[in-house]
Amino acid sequence: MAWDFMGKSGLKTTAEQTGHTSQKLFGGDKPDIFSGIGLIVNSVLGLVGVAFLMLMMYGGYLWMTAQGNEGQVEKAIGIMKAAVIGLVLTFSAFAISVLVMSVFGEGAIN
């Protein structure tokens, strides 16, 4: 007989008290467009973070293996600058979307 983890550990009670009783695709018992948009935005931000990390690692690798080759160093610096600019633009867009969602959707992006 399997042990009822959710029932006996107190996790279910804690989840109910904090309002985290269900995890549907668009969140909560009544899915709405703002929860869906929040899920999509958070997923895209996660992918942007991974892409930023990979570009920074690639730029650093090019720089460390340049062995005095100025062209390769300039390429590495360009990649890393572009990655930082892309990250700043992405988070600026995120800040604008949070502002818009908080005005129209009662702060639906968590």
C-alpha positions in Angstrom: 0.0 0.0 0.0 1.4 3.4 -1.0 1.8 6.1 1.5 -0.5 9.1 0.8 2.2 11.8 0.6 -0.1 14.7 -0.3 -2.6 13.8 2.4 -0.3 12.9 5.3 2.6 15.3 4.8 0.6 18.5 5.3 1.6 19.7 1.8 -2.0 19.7 0.6 -3.2 21.7 3.6 -0.4 24.2 3.1 -1.1 24.5 -0.6 -4.8 25.2 0.1 -4.0 27.8 2.7 -1.8 29.7 0.2 -4.2 29.4 -2.7 -2.1 26.9 -4.7 -4.6 24.1 -5.1 -4.3 23.4 -8.8 -1.8 23.8 -11.6 -3.6 23.8 -14.9 -1.9 25.0 -18.1 -3.1 28.6 -17.6 -3.1 28.4 -13.8 -5.9 28.2 -11.2 -9.4 26.9 -11.3 -10.6 29.6 -13.8 -8.1 30.1 -16.6 -8.0 33.5 -18.1 -6.0 35.2 -20.8 -3.7 37.0 -18.4 -2.6 33.8 -16.7 -1.8 32.4 -20.1 0.1 35.4 -21.2 2.0 35.3 -17.9 3.0 31.7 -18.5 4.2 32.4 -22.0 6.2 35.5 -21.0 7.8 33.6 -18.1 8.7 30.7 -20.4 10.2 33.0 -23.0 12.2 34.8 -20.4 13.6 31.5 -19.2 14.7 30.7 -22.8 16.3 34.2 -23.1 18.3 33.6 -20.0 19.6 30.3 -21.3 20.5 32.0 -24.7 22.2 34.8 -22.9 24.3 32.3 -20.8 25.3 30.4 -23.9 26.3 33.5 -25.9 28.4 34.7 -22.9 30.1 31.4 -22.6 30.8 31.2 -26.3 32.1 34.8 -26.4 34.3 34.0 -23.3 35.6 30.8 -25.0 36.5 32.7 -28.2 38.3 35.3 -26.1 40.2 32.8 -24.0 41.3 30.8 -27.1 42.2 33.9 -29.2 46.0 33.5 -28.5 46.7 37.1 -29.4 44.5 37.1 -32.5 42.9 40.6 -32.4 40.2 39.7 -34.9 38.9 36.9 -32.7 39.0 39.0 -29.6 37.0 41.7 -31.3 34.5 39.1 -32.5 34.2 37.7 -28.9 33.7 41.2 -27.5 31.0 41.9 -30.1 29.1 38.7 -29.3 29.2 39.5 -25.6 28.1 43.1 -26.1 25.2 42.0 -28.3 24.2 39.4 -25.7 24.1 42.1 -23.0 22.2 44.5 -25.2 19.7 41.8 -26.1 19.2 41.0 -22.4 18.6 44.6 -21.5 16.1 45.0 -24.3 14.3 41.8 -23.3 14.0 42.8 -19.7 12.9 46.3 -20.7 10.1 44.8 -22.7 9.2 42.6 -19.7 9.0 45.6 -17.5 6.7 47.3 -20.0 4.5 44.2 -20.2 4.3 43.9 -16.4 3.2 47.6 -16.3 0.6 47.0 -19.0 -0.7 43.8 -17.4 -0.9 45.4 -13.9 -3.0 48.2 -15.4 -5.3 45.9 -17.4 -5.1 42.6 -15.6 -4.6 43.3 -11.9 -0.9 42.2 -12.0 -1.4 38.8 -13.6 2.3 38.2 -14.3 3.9 36.6 -11.3 
